[in-house]
Amino acid sequence: MPSPASLTVDLNALAHNFHALEAASGAPVHPVVKADSYGLGATPVARRLMAEGARTFFVARAAEGVALRAALGPDPALYVLDGCHGDAAGDLKAADLRPILNQPVQLETWRAAGGGACGLQIDTGMSRLGFRPEDAPEPFEGLDLVMSHLACADAPADSLNRRQRDAFAGISAKYPGASVSFSNSGGCFMGADFAFDAVRPGICLYGGGPEGRPDDRIKPVATLSAEVVQVRLVPKGETVGYSAGWTAPRDSTIAIVAAGYADGVLRAYSPRGKVWLADALRPIVGRVSMDVIAVDVTDADVAVGDLCEIYGPNRNIDDQATAAGTIAYELLTSINPRVPRVYVG
């Protein structure tokens, strides 16, 4: 049976964003397709990006890489950001995956398994994954990529960006035989000296702006929509939703829309979230429920079966994320598998 909610993925918009990032950075784009391409579907996304010229991809987990290798075949280089943990070396080698080594024990494990093509991450200020510059190993056989990661790319004026860039330029020179990659989505727009040999965008490929707000250079890719399943009259003074979270200030018409927090409509949308319905932005009222939301459509012509856009071309995902007090990354990766993905373009 068809689902009343769906996520439409515009692959033409994805391709536009890929080339926009390529043009902005002046460097090859190596897409980040971890977390199932931020919830949009790693296989169809990566296949379209391959058609646009991408030949290197990044995932977070070895299992993601194994699945993607099976889908894409032997051609692209697939790097695993987690590195090489425990006994994962065999699985990495079997699927021709390249671990990004983040600490000495990973380097030792990879060497003990016979080594091979791999990357190295240098921590220049994120304090997350990677070798500190003073602990970076000497060049070694198989190393073909050196990378770091910007901590404040969504705030281009932050002085940490330049400090990280300069630190990385210094340490990466230690590895003349390896490709060098530094910039994520925001870094793609910081200038040629941030680009190095290749850039690794994620959220901007999928429609989020580089600074966490709408950006005309980036097209919306994901449209989360759901049907109106009931239209009801709520008299003035009556309440809507759990904890009586909203009181009707007048006789109101409320549309019940079949998407809730189980579908990726965060509970935090209450009370500032808005959706596109009946050709206008309209407020979500009351608490977001697991399977439905209530939308105030007073004075609008709305019927059961009408489609409501949670975010997409008419309700930018960054604006919706701001209303929920979060970021576009979380909105996309929160969409439950029960929501079918529909691909266009």
N, C-alpha and C positions, 0 to 999 in steps of 0.2 A: 504494500500500500504506500502511496506517496506520503512524504513527510510534510507537515504544515510549515516547517522551517527549512531553509536551505542556505548554503554558502556558495555563491557564484564567484568563480575565479576567472578574471579576464586575462587570458594569456597574451593578448595583444598589448594590453597595458603593461604587463610584466616585461615584454620585449622592449617597449618604449623606455621603461625605467632602466633596464639593463644598458641600453645605448646612451641614455642620458648620463648615467654614472660613468660610463666609458668616456664620454665627451668631457664631462666636468673634471675628471681626474687626469685625463690624458694617458691612462695606463690600462692594461688588460684587467678585466673584471673577473675575479674568481668568486663565484657566488657562495654565500653561506646558506646551506639548505638543511641545517640541523632542525630538530624538533618538527620533522615532517614538513620542512619548508615553512616554519612558523605556523603550522596548522593548515597550510593550503594544499599539501600533497606533494611530497618530495619527488615522486616519479614523474608526474606530468609537468611539474615545474622544471625539473632538471632537464627533461627531454626537450622542452621548448627552448630553454637557455642554451642547450647544446646546438640546437638548430640556429640560434643567433650567434654562435661562435664560442661559447664557453667550453673550456676543456679541463678546468680544474675546479673542484668543489670541496667545501668543508662541511663536515658533520661533527657532532659532539661525541657520540657514542660509537663503539665498534659495531654494535648491532645495526645501527642506522647505516653504517657504511656497507656492511654485508648485504643488506636488503637493496641498497642503491646500486651496488655493483651487479647484482643479479638482474636488476631492471635495465641498467644502462650498457652493460657489456664491458669489454676490456679497454675501451678507448680513453675515458677521462681519468685524470689523476684524482684520487679521493683521499683527503687528509682527515685524520681523526683528532680533534682538538683535545680530547681526554688523554691522549698519549697511549702508552703501553702499560697496562696494569696486570699484575699477577701473571696468570697463564694465558693472557689474551694474545700473546705474540703469534701463536699458531693460527688463530682465527684471522688475525690481521694479514699474515702472509698468504693464507689460503685464498683470501679475497683480494689480494693485491692492494691492500690499504696501507697508507703511510701515516704512522703515528707522529703527532707533534709531541716531542719529548719535552717534559716540563720540569724534571728534577733528576738528580743523579741516579737514583734507583731505576728510573725508567730507561735511562741510557744504558745502564748495566744490563737490565733485562733484555733490551733489544739486541745488544751486542752478543749476549749469551745465546740468543736464539738464532744467531747468524747474521744479524744486521740487515741492511738493505736500505732502500730509499725511505727517507724520513725527514721530518722537519724539527726545528728547534725553536722554542719560545723563550724570549727574553723579557723579564718583567721590568718595565721602565717606569712604573708608577701606579699600576693597577693593584698590586699586592694581592693577586689572585693566583693565576697559574704562571709558571715560568721560572727560569733561572735568574737570580739576581745578576746584574752585569759583572760583578767581581767574582762570581762563581761560574761564569759561562765556561763550558769546556773548550778545549782546543779543537780545531777542525778535525773531522773524522770522516772516514769513507761512508758513503751513502747519504750524507747530509745534502739535501738539494733545496731546502727552504729555511729561511730564518725569518721569524715574525715577532711582533709585539702587538700590544693592544691599547688603544687610546681610552683613557678613563673619563674624559670630559668632552667627547666629540660633539655632544649636543649643545655645548656652550663654547663656540669657536674662539671667543675672546679670552677664555680662561688661560692663564699663563702656563698651567701644567701641560697643555698641548704642545707648546714649543719646547718646554724642557724635556718632555718625553721624546719628541721627535729628534732633538739634538743628541740625547743620550743614545737613542737607537742608531742614529747615523754613525756614531762613534763605535759602538760595539759590533754592529753588523759588518763593518769594514774588516773585521777579523776573519770573515768567512767569504773570501772573494769568489769561490766557486759556486755559491748558493744563490738562488733567487731571494729577493728581499721584499717582504710585504709588511705594511704597517697600518694602513688606513682602513677603518670600518666605514659605515655609511656616511657619517658626518665628516670624516676625514677626507672623503672624496671631493669635498667642496672647499678644502682649506688651502689649496694651491699645489703647484707641481712638486714642490720640495717635500710634500707629505706623501706623494704617490709612490715613490721608489719604483720597484719593478712590477708590482701588481697590487690591486686593492681588493678588499674582502667585504663588500657590502652585504647587509642582511635586510634590515627593516625597510630601507628605501626601495629595494626591489619589490617589496610587497605592498607599497603604497603609503608607508609612513614617512613623514618629513624628516630631514636630517637634524632638525632642532626640536623635534617633538611637537611641531605645529604644522598646519598645512603649508605646502610649498608648491608653487605653480610648475616647477620642473618635474614633479613626481605625480604620476597619475594613480588614481585609486585602482586597486587590483581586486580587493575582496569586497563583496556585497553580502552582508548577512541580512536576510529578510525572513519574514514570517507572515502567515495569514491572520486576518481578523477572524476569530471564531465565535464571537458574540458581541452584540452592541446592546447596551443597557442604559436605562435612565436612572440616575442617582439624584434623589431630591436634595435640595439645599439642606445642609446640616448633617446629612448622613456621611458615613466614613467608607473608605476603600482600603482593602488590604490588611495584612497582618499588623497587629498593634495599632489598628485604626490610624494608620500613618498619614492619611490625608482626609480632610473634611471638605466636602463640596461647598464652595462659597456661594453657589447659586444652583438652581436646577441644572444638572450637567448630563451630558451624553458621554459615556465611557466605552471605548473599544477595548475588548479583551483580545490580546495578541498572543499567538501560540509560540512564545519563546521566553525562556526564563534563565535562571543562572545555571541550570543543567545544560543549556545550549550556548553558554558563553556570554549571556547578558548579565553582567556582574551585578550582584546585589547592591554594590556601591553606586550604581546609577541613581538610586533613590537618594535625594529628591531632585537632582539637577539634570538627569538624563533627558534627552529629547530624541525623538525619532521622526522620520519623514513619512507622513501619511496624509492622503488627500491633498497632495500638492503643497504641503507646508510642514515646517517643523512644529511638532506638538509635544507637550510635556508628558513624561511618564509620571503617573500619580500613584501614591501609595508605595508599599514595598514591592520590589521585584520578587516574584515567587519562583519556585523551582522550574515551573513549566510555562508560566504566562506572565505578562505584564499588562497593566492597565494604562490606557492613554486617553487623555482628555481631548475629545473631538467635538466638543460643544459647538454648535452652529456650522459644522462641516457635514458633508454628504458622505457617509461611510456605511458600508454594508459588509455582512459576513462574506468572507472570501477575498476581500480587498487585501492587497499586499502592503505590508509595512516594512520600510527599510530601517534597520537598526543602525547600520552604517554602510557607506558606499558613496556613490557619486554625489548624492544630495545631503549626506550627513557625514562629513569627513571623519575618518577614524581617529585622527589626532584630537579633534574637537570632542568626540565622544569619550576618548580616554581621559581628557582633561576633566570632563564632567564627572567621571568616576574616580578622579584622584589617582589615576594610574597612567600607564603608557600603552601605546599601540601594540607593543610586543605581547603584553599580557592579554589584551583583548583577543588577538588572533590565536594564541596558544591555549586559550581557555575554552575553545569551541569543542563541545562534546562530539565523539565519533558518531552519535546518533543523528547528527545533522549531516545530510548528504552534501557532498561537494559536486558542483555542476561547473563544467569547464566550457568557456566560450572563447572564440578566436582561435 
